[in-house]
Amino acid sequence: MTAPANARFLLLQVRNDQDPIAPQEVGCFAEALGCEPSRVTPFSVLGSFPEPSEVARHDVVLIGGSGDYSAATDGEWLDRILEGLRELHAASKPTFASCWGFQAFARALGGRCEHDPANAELGNVELHLTSAGQQDPVFSALPACFLGLAGHEDHVTQLPAGAVLLASSERVAEQAYTFPGLPIYATQFHPELTRETILQRLVAYPRYVEQFAGMPLDDLRIALRDTPEANGLLRRFVGHVLG
């Protein structure tokens, strides 16, 4: 399954100017969606949130990770983003959020996100579907236990009201959620990343390896495994919300 040929995606990015991962993130989502990169329009939300007219021009909103910004902090820049995410929810806009987006969307709707380096996850993470995940139209195609790729030191400790938990890991219970009846899904792990592309990010953000991997990058490179089951999530999501 691939994204419909004419589908357009708006990628909300939380990355500094000249961050080499900004264009890389566009390519990662395009590959996971099975579409041309030209169908994925990046938009930096550090300066402003897109106008409703810009959102309406796209079929699906995507939100990815962040190299330098925490969803567990405070500030006018974050308040503006959280208000925009509440508007996406209120408008039932098809949205898929991973990692930072997962955390920010939860916080925007009343959940809790905490900075917790002791429970950071980096590299492969073993994920387990909840009973709700096993019945969900997007997640039910996954095996009960599957591998994903992660890189985070913040995590959600309380889901917002109305959210349904779809998957957990041993270290972080809140790994995926949806809002029943709404075309909105979020994952703490990165279904848009592959073994190759997460290694590219770790080269760009070396402090994560130094702090959280517990091994040199060369050893992590050997240990990392591909995650084909998780990588299929975005295409199933688009098939579900766009028909």
N, C-alpha and C positions, 0 to 999 in steps of 0.2 A: 504494500500500500504506500502511495506517495501523496503529497499534498495536491489538491486540485490545481490544475495548470495555471489558473488565473488567481489563485489565492494570494493575498498580500498580508505580510506580517510586519508589525511594528515592534521593534526590539528596544525596550527601555533599558538604558545602560547607566551604571553608576561607576564610571571609570574616569580617571584623570585624562586631560588632554595629552596626546602623544603616547598614551599607554598602548604598547603593541598588542595587547590582548583584546582591545576594542574591536579591531577588524577581524581578529582571529575568532572572536565570539560569534560574529555574524556568520562566518564560514561553518562553525560548529553547529549552529542551529539549522542552517540551510542543509547541511549534510544529514542531520538527524531527521529533518522534515522531508527530505527527498526532493528539494526544490533548488532552483538557481539562487545564488546569493543575492542577485538583483531583486528578488522578491522579499528580501528581509531588509527593512529600512531601520537603521540605527537612530536612536534619539537619546541624547544625554539629558537625564533628568536632574543633574546637579545644578543647572541654571534655571530650568523651568520645567513644568509638566506640560505635555502636549495638549493643545486645545481640543475640545470635543470634536471639532470638525476634522482634525488630523486623525484622531482615534477612529472616527467613523469611516475614513477612507481606507481603513485596513480591516481585514476579516478577523484577525487574531492578534492579540497583544502578547508579547513574550517579555519575560523579565529574567535576567540571568544573575550572575554572581558579581562580586566586587572585590577588587584587590586591596583597597585602602579605606573603605567606609563600612561602619558597623550599623546594623539595624537596631542594636541595643543601646545606642547613644541618644542624645537629644540635640536639637538644633533647628533653626528655621528651614534649612534645606530639607531635612528629613520630614518636618511637619508638612511641608508642601507636597512631598511625594506621598505621604500617608493619606492626605486628603484626596489626592488624585486616585489612589488605589481604592479608596472608599467609593469614589464616583464610578470606577469600573465595575465594582461589585453591585452598586445600585442600578447600573444600566444593564446588568447581566451580559457584559461584554466577554466574549470568549477569550480566556486568558490562561496562559501556562507560565508559572513562576517556579524557578529553581534556585536553590541555595539562598543568596541574599534576598531574592524576590519572595521566596517561601517565608522567610523571617519577617520581612517588611509587610507582606500581605496579612500575616497573622496578627502582627502588632496593630496594623491599621484598623482592624475590625475588633479589637479588644482583647486579643491574646497577649501573651507575654514572651519576650525574647530576652535572653540573658547572655552576657559575655562569660564564657565558661571554658577557659583553655584546658582545664583538667579533663574535660570530656570532648576535646577536639577529635575530629576524624580526618584522616588524610589517606588517600589511596582507595583501595578496594574495601567496601563495607558489605557485610552479609546482611541482607534485608529479609524481613518476614512479613507476609501479608497478614493483615487482620481479617477477621471474619467478614467485615464490610468490604475490605479489599478484594476478597475472593468472590464477592458478588457484584463488584463494580464493573460497569461496561468497558472501562478503559483498562483497569488493573487486573481483571479476572483472567486475561490471557497469559499472565505471568505465572511461573511456578510458585508454589507456596513459599519457597526460599530461593532467593536469587542475589546476584552480585550487582552492586552499583559502584559509582566512583564519587568520592566526596572530598571536600577540602574546606573545612570551616572550624572556627573556634567560638562562634556564637551559635546558639540553638534555641528553638522554641521550647519553652517549658509549660506552656498552657495554650491550647488551641482556642481560637475565638468561638463564641457561641454559634451554634449551628453548623460548625465544621465537623466532618466525619473523618476519623483517622483511618488511613488505608494501609500503612506499612510502618514498621518499626525496626530498629537495630538493637543490638544488645546494649550499646552505650547510650543511644539517644532514642527515646520512645517515639517522638514525633518526627516521622520521616516523610510522610505524605498525607495530604488531606484534600478533600473536595467539599463543596457546598451542595447538598442534594437539591436538584432542580435547577442548578446554575451551571453554565459551561465554564467553570473555573476549577483548575487543578493546580496543586503546588507540591513540590518535592524538595526535601533538604538535600538529597543527592542530585547529581548532575546527569540526567539522561541524555543531554546533548554532547557529553564528552566521551571520548574513546581513550584507550590506553595512550595512544600517540598524542592526542591533544591535551590531556592532563599533564603529560610530561613537558609539553611546550609551556604550559602555565607555570609549572614548578621551576623551570629554568628562569622564567620572567619574574617570579616571586620567590626567590630562594629562601627567604626567612621562614616560610612555612615548612620546608624540609628540615631546616636546622632546628626549629622548635618542636615539631610535632611528629615527624616521621619515625624518629628513633633509629634511623639508619642513614648512611650517606645516599645521595641521589643515585649513584650508580647501582647500589644494592636495591634501592626502591625500584629502579628501572627493571631489574631482573624479576622482582617479586610481583609487579603489577600484572593483572590479567585483564583481558577484554571483557566487556559486559554487554553481550548482544541482547539479552532479554530486556535490560533497562533501556538500551538504545532504541528499542522499538516503541517506547511509550509515546513519544511525540507524534509519530505517524498515527497511532491508534487514537490519540486524543483528537487530532484534526479530523480523522475519519468520523469520530463520534460527534463532534460539535458542528462540523460543516456538512455532515451527511455524505 
